[in-house]
């Protein structure tokens, strides 16, 4: 299996929750240079501390995270019922298909009214 570096993908995964009420200087300061021999986790931690990394993380929070919350709470899908990677992929595809059909049904009346 290829690593993220070999696939030329830069992972941005939150490693821990950040505390509240940090000083404003810490929130807007850029981190120092990263050591050459830094591990993948250290590189990701460093990237998340930069302005670009914070912007990418904020975008992830507003685009991806709400969808998972809606699927869990509104649709009631909390865990897969099937076992095996292929079956879980198929089950997740059905959940996403259900979500997309639900969204289309909600958005369609608005599109008809505008036409």
NUZAMAR-373863 format. One record per residue (C-alpha): residue in one letter; x, y, z. Coordinates in Angstrom, 3 decimals, always signed. Example, Ala and Ser with C-alpha at 12.3 -4.5 7.8 and 13.67 -1.06 7.14 Angstrom:
REM NUZAMAR-373863
[a,[+12.300,-4.500,+7.800]]
[s,[+13.670,-1.060,+7.140]]
***
This chain:
REM NUZAMAR-373863
[x,[+0.000,+0.000,+0.000]]
[x,[+1.346,+3.430,-0.938]]
[x,[+2.015,+6.048,+1.686]]
[x,[+0.533,+9.512,+1.454]]
[x,[+3.899,+10.888,+0.318]]
[x,[+4.121,+8.354,-2.516]]
[x,[+0.569,+9.221,-3.590]]
[x,[+1.430,+12.940,-3.351]]
[x,[-1.397,+13.553,-0.857]]
[x,[-0.941,+15.856,+2.094]]
[x,[-3.121,+14.567,+4.943]]
[x,[-4.665,+17.103,+7.307]]
[x,[-6.014,+15.177,+10.288]]
[x,[-6.622,+16.842,+13.629]]
[x,[-4.384,+15.166,+16.173]]
[x,[-5.951,+16.625,+19.309]]
[x,[-8.508,+19.155,+20.427]]
[x,[-7.182,+22.649,+20.906]]
[x,[-7.852,+24.482,+24.130]]
[x,[-10.131,+27.488,+24.305]]
[x,[-9.104,+31.044,+25.151]]
[x,[-5.549,+30.867,+23.877]]
[x,[-3.698,+34.180,+23.653]]
[x,[-4.300,+35.936,+20.336]]
[x,[-0.561,+36.017,+19.616]]
[x,[-0.508,+32.199,+19.591]]
[x,[-3.474,+31.990,+17.238]]
[x,[-1.961,+34.291,+14.601]]
[x,[+1.725,+33.323,+14.888]]
[x,[+3.334,+31.238,+12.170]]
[x,[+5.318,+28.211,+13.389]]
[x,[+9.071,+28.042,+13.034]]
[x,[+10.812,+26.007,+10.344]]
[x,[+10.347,+22.243,+10.369]]
[x,[+13.312,+19.918,+10.848]]
[x,[+14.428,+17.923,+7.797]]
[x,[+14.081,+14.556,+9.555]]
[x,[+10.532,+15.227,+10.818]]
[x,[+8.086,+12.347,+10.742]]
[x,[+4.822,+12.400,+8.782]]
[x,[+2.859,+13.191,+11.948]]
[x,[+5.192,+16.052,+12.876]]
[x,[+4.887,+17.463,+9.340]]
[x,[+1.099,+17.288,+9.531]]
[x,[+1.089,+18.947,+12.975]]
[x,[+3.330,+21.717,+11.598]]
[x,[+1.139,+22.199,+8.515]]
[x,[-1.985,+22.554,+10.666]]
[x,[-0.309,+25.363,+12.622]]
[x,[+0.296,+27.459,+9.493]]
[x,[-2.284,+29.919,+8.144]]
[x,[-2.891,+27.796,+5.052]]
[x,[-3.333,+24.681,+7.196]]
[x,[-5.775,+26.471,+9.497]]
[x,[-7.773,+27.651,+6.482]]
[x,[-7.900,+24.115,+5.034]]
[x,[-8.985,+22.712,+8.402]]
[x,[-11.713,+25.364,+8.726]]
[x,[-12.962,+24.475,+5.232]]
[x,[-13.071,+20.786,+6.173]]
[x,[-15.110,+21.601,+9.285]]
[x,[-17.749,+23.471,+7.310]]
[x,[-18.023,+21.174,+4.288]]
[x,[-17.443,+17.583,+5.431]]
[x,[-18.185,+17.403,+9.130]]
[x,[-21.831,+18.597,+8.979]]
[x,[-22.629,+15.895,+6.432]]
[x,[-21.439,+13.125,+8.745]]
[x,[-23.442,+14.650,+11.596]]
[x,[-26.584,+14.755,+9.452]]
[x,[-26.121,+11.160,+8.294]]
[x,[-25.696,+10.065,+11.907]]
[x,[-28.493,+12.064,+13.533]]
[x,[-31.137,+12.631,+10.823]]
[x,[-30.741,+9.402,+8.894]]
[x,[-29.875,+7.322,+11.974]]
[x,[-26.875,+5.624,+10.360]]
[x,[-24.439,+5.085,+13.225]]
[x,[-22.647,+1.903,+12.196]]
[x,[-22.448,-0.531,+9.321]]
[x,[-24.532,-3.675,+9.575]]
[x,[-22.428,-5.726,+7.169]]
[x,[-18.891,-7.058,+7.505]]
[x,[-16.066,-6.962,+5.026]]
[x,[-14.592,-3.985,+3.213]]
[x,[-16.513,-4.507,-0.037]]
[x,[-19.835,-4.877,+1.753]]
[x,[-19.188,-1.830,+3.930]]
[x,[-18.305,+0.204,+0.828]]
[x,[-21.562,-0.888,-0.787]]
[x,[-23.528,-0.046,+2.348]]
[x,[-21.904,+3.398,+2.559]]
[x,[-22.678,+3.956,-1.142]]
[x,[-26.347,+3.240,-0.409]]
[x,[-26.329,+5.664,+2.524]]
[x,[-24.799,+8.385,+0.328]]
[x,[-27.312,+7.614,-2.422]]
[x,[-30.121,+7.993,+0.114]]
[x,[-28.720,+11.313,+1.279]]
[x,[-28.381,+12.606,-2.289]]
[x,[-31.953,+11.572,-3.150]]
[x,[-33.185,+13.291,+0.003]]
[x,[-31.343,+16.491,-0.954]]
[x,[-32.640,+16.347,-4.525]]
[x,[-36.206,+15.942,-3.267]]
[x,[-35.800,+18.987,-1.019]]
[x,[-34.123,+21.153,-3.673]]
[x,[-36.328,+20.149,-6.624]]
[x,[-39.442,+22.167,-5.642]]
[x,[-37.295,+25.294,-5.450]]
[x,[-35.867,+24.642,-8.933]]
[x,[-39.360,+24.141,-10.389]]
[x,[-40.592,+27.409,-8.870]]
[x,[-37.635,+29.352,-10.313]]
[x,[-38.134,+28.034,-13.887]]
***
